[in-house]
Amino acid sequence: MAVFPNGCPHCGGTLAREGDEIECINCGRESAGNRIKDRFYEQHHDEILSDIKKLGPVKTRKKWQIPGATFSQLGHRWSVATSEMTTPAARAPTDNHLPAFPEFRDEWPEGIQVEWMEIWLYLVTKQREEVNKV
C-alpha cells in the first residue's frame, strides 16, 4: 500500500493506494484515478478516432464522456489534431461564380506555397483598392 500525503481533493487528507484503487484515509472516499480512465481511452483508441471522423469532436466527447482537457491531451498524446480530423465544409462560391480561394496548406510543395502567397497578396491588394474607391 502506497501513501500520498496531502492528496485528497475533498478533505486534504492522506490518500492510500492499493492496486488501482485510491482511498482517502480521513474521509474514506475512493477514486479510480486517472490511470484507469487512460487505459480505457487507450483500449478504445481506434473507436474514438473513427467517431471523431464520423461525428466530430464535440459529439465524440459527449458520447465517450471525455472531459475537454482530457480530450485535448489525448489529441496531443496520439499526435492528432482533432480539428483536422473532421471533413471541412465546402466553401461557398464567390459573387462572380468562381470557386472560393483555397486555404493555405503546409503539405503543398514550396513552389505552390509561394504562388499561393503571391496570388493571395494580389487578391488582398485588389480588395483594398475596391474598398478605397467607394
Summary of the structure (lengths in Angstrom):
residues: 134
radius of gyration: 25.1
end to end distance: 76.7
largest distance: 77.4
contacts: 279
relative contact order: 0.06
helix: 51%
strand: 10%
